[in-house]
Amino acid sequence: MADPKIDFRALVSKAFATICRDYGFVMIEEGRFILRLDAPAVFLTVGYNYFRSQELGADIGLQAGITHPVERPFELSEFLRVVGLYELPEAQLDETVASPQEVPSALDRLANLYVTHGAAALRGDHKFFARLDAQRDLDCYRYANAPRLDLASRAAHVAWVKREYRSVVSLLTPFAAKLTPSENRILEASKKKAIRGRS
């Protein structure tokens, strides 16, 4: 693939100008297709994987030493899930462009998502980043325990449909701290129904 004739730094500067101005970020170049924007408490890393996946990403995190001894960057997809935008395609995967000509509009979309929904993150709100930490920890837990949790969740669903509430409670309780919101609602409802003597 030929080297793209784009000035990535200029494109990022333009797309993220509002963020730099309003939140005090300063741009630091780390490579031809990766730029870091630093503020006193927060960093953003904007990257374009031209030579492989064609993905654009904008990771955000607190500077090292604020809550963790090292930086812990969070992908845009994680950020969007925390702010409740599960339905956006970007909440599932990084932005992918078909050609370098699409990079400017894709960068504008990424920056706009942070401007529109990310004031707390851009300000370095510790509570917001604690939510990101908790979500990451839950994702890691679920990944590591996916087979057991998946089996328990499926069996609990079958038990719920059959109104076997005690079974739901016994299946989901070991994973109570790591359940999805809907699984937690089913667990709590099953506990109440089991106490009332149903199944």
N, C-alpha and C positions, 0 to 999 in steps of 0.2 A: 504494500500500500504506500502510495507516495506521501511525502511529508505535507501536511495541510498548510495552506498559505493563510493562516489565521493568527492574529495577535491575541492570544488567550488572555494575557494580562489586561489588555485594553478592554476586551469584552467583559471580563469579570469586574473591572473598575467601573464600567458603565452600569452593568446590571446590579451591582451591590453598592452603588453610590449612596443611596438613601440609608442603608444600614451603616455604612462607614460614617456618614455625616451625623445621623441621629444617635448612634450608640458609641461613637468614638473608636471605631475599628481602624487599624492601620494595616495596609497590605504589605506582606512580605513574600517575595517570590521564593519558592522552594524547588522549582523545576519548570520546564517549558509548559507543562500541562497540569501543574499543581501549584496553587497559591494558598497562602495562609493569611487570614485576616485576624489580627490580634487586638483585643481590647484589654483593659486592666484585669478583668475577671474571666473573660470568655474568649474562646478562639473558634474560628470557622475555617475549615479546610475545604477548598473548592477544587475538584479535580476532574479531568477529562481523560478517559482511557482511550485515546485515539487509536493506538496501534493494536488493540485487542478487542475489547467488548463494546466500544463506542458508548460506554456509560458515562454519564455526568453525575457527580455527587457533591453534596455539600454537608459535611459532618460538622457537628457542634459539640462543644464541651467546655468544662471549666478548666482554667489554667491549673497546672500542677501545683500541689500544695494547698489548695483551697479546701477540698473535701477528700481528695485522694493524693497520695504521694507522687503519683504519675498521672498524666492526662488520660482521661477516659472519653474518647470521642464517641458520639452517638450519630448513627446514620439518619438521614432525613426520614426514612421510613419509620424509625423508632420514634422520632419527634412527632410525626403526624399521628401515629397511633396514640400517643399520650394526650394530644390535644383533641382526640376523638374523631379524626378524619380518616377512619378506616376505609371508607369507600373510594378514596382517591387511588388511582393506579400507582402513584408515587409512594403510597403507604405500603405497597407490596414489594416494589423493586425500585432500584435507582432509575433515573431518567435515562433512556437510550435514544440516541439520535442516529438517523440513517446516513447523514453526511455532515461534514464540517459546516455546511451552510445553515444547518439547523441549530448550531450551538448558540448563537445570540438569543434566539427566542426561547430555547430551553433554559438558558441561564436566567433570563428574565422571569420565567415561571418559578424556578427554584428560589430566587431572591424574593419574589412576591409572596411565596408561601411563608417564608420566615417573617417578612414585614407584616403580613396580614394576621398570622397566627402565633408569632413567636416572640412577642415583646418580653414576656417573662424570661425566656431563654436568653435572648439578646442582652437583657439587663443583668444576667447572671443570678437569677433568683434561685437560692439554694433549695427551696421547697420543690420547685419545678424539676431541678436536676435530681432531687431525691426520688421523684416519681419516675424519671427516666432510669435511674439506678434500679429501682424496684422492678420495673418492667423488664429490664435486661436480666436481672437475677431470676425472675419468674420464667423468662424465655429459656435461660440456661438450664434451670431446674426441669422445665417441661421437656426440653430436648434430651437431657440426661436420663430422665425417667419416662420418656415417651411410651415405651411399650407397656409398662405397668399402669401408668396413668390412663393410657388409651383403653386398655382392657377394662379397667375399673369404670371409666366414663361410659363405655358402651354397655357394660353390664348394668350400670346404674340407670341408664336410659331405658333399657328393657324392663328393669324392675319398676321404674316410675310409671311406665305405660301400663304395667300389670297391677299398679297400686300396691306394690310390695315395699312400703316405705321404710321398714326396718332394714331391709336389704340395701336400699339406696344409702341409708345412713352408714351402714357398716362398710360399704364399698367406697364411699367418698370421704369419710372422716379422716382416714390416714393422709389424704392429700388436701385437707381443708385450706391450708395456707396458700396453696398453689393452684386453686381452681379458678376457672374463668368466672366472670360475674353471673352468667346464666347457670353454671354448675353450682355456684354458691347459693343461688335462689332456690334451686331444686333441693339442695341439701337442707337448707333452713326450713323449707316447706315440709319436707319429709320428716324432719325432727318433730315439728308441731303435730303432724298427722299421726306419727308413731306414738307420741305421748297421749294423744286423744284415743288411742286404742285401736286405730285402724291398722291392719296388717302389721 
